[in-house]
């Protein structure tokens, strides 16, 4: 079950760990024929390239897009800041304080700890005595680094740090004034109040708003957060579905099918120990050790095989259940589907289906999709038709996208519009779906 929930991109590392821990396990094809039917079944579906094929495809040719493309490692956010600190001419004390500030930044590039807390951190971790004023100097130093906005205490300061680095124009100066003096009104989109207070026209406020919207609210974006991670996480799809003239074909990524065998030298060692004198304590201990390692290797190989069968069987059931969607890519054709539906089709436990769907991705001709996204509760229309909650969300998002942004629709109004379209849905459900779609309330959707 633990192996089952590992995605294709992480399975190689898990296999390497097992090989390092067990000398009886090694990579390579076993020369001896296995008596297990599962071996032959899986071997029949091995493709020449990067996928283990479940059903023969009409086309035997593979394109370059089918191959895994390596991605170069990138600089982490902390490394980027450390490098800038390294070229600044500052004394050792300020250098140490600035390093502490950089180490105190959160994943978005903000400094959420106050100066006194950093003073205490240094006292406990490095036995270094300093003051809040000295910490503030270190914060100001880090705030002068790129990207602009780093080490801000909140969003307002982050935006101001960026604006103050820009070439001064009337719009920039007015944007700074709004953020300094009227940030609350601006963030709540009280535009009429701002126009009256500042004595400006609608067009001027639009220019100011445009300048602010160009800013980056997350300074760390574009950088890896930890050493060894890529700037953008690379997803290795576990499955690939192709549409061959209306017939769906499922393939399993080859990373899910590592070729493993029990070491021949360990097999020979086991036979040698069996032929040795049984009364010898050392021989008995050696026999037990070798047998345990071989049994462990066999268990791991069988677990990998069973993992492959479980993945294929589960994905085939999902592909069949959502055939219309995989043929068209139209989310409106997604049928309501819960874990129990697939569990009943495969005979697996619901927890097994959950492990497969939570961490696996499928590549289609219209994009790479997380399996979990294919599951949704059902909703009954006014005429009794059962539809997926995803279709309801899609309809809701479409209505909001077409609303008059000067007078955005409240959740109550959205409910009324949805009901006219045949969706029997409560206002609180509208609010829940809107939040799941990451769409703000009507007041915050208002535009000039």
Secondary structure, 3 states (H helix, E strand, C coil): CCCCCCCHHHHHHHHHHHHHHCCCEEECCCCCCCCCHHHHHHHCCECCCCEEECCCCCCCCCCHHHCCCCCCCCCEHHHHHHHHHHCCCCCHHHHHHHHHHHHCECCCCCECCCHHHHHHHHHHHHCCCCCHHHHHHHHHHHHCCCCCCCCCCCHHHHHHHHHCCCCCCHHHHHHHHHHHHCHHHHHCCCHHHHHHHHCCCHHHHHHHHHHHHCCCCCCCCCCECCCCCCCCCCCCCCEEEEEECCEEEEEEEHHHCCCEEECHHHHHHHHHHHHCCCCCHHHHHHHHHHHHHHHHHHHHHHHHHHHHHHHHHHHHHHHHHCHHHHHHCCHHHCCCECHHHHHHHHCCCHHHHHHHHHHCEEEECCEEEEHHHHCECEEECCCCCEEEHHHHHHHHHHHHHCCCHHHCCCHHHHHHHHHHCCCCCCHHHHHHHHHHCCCCCHHHHCCC
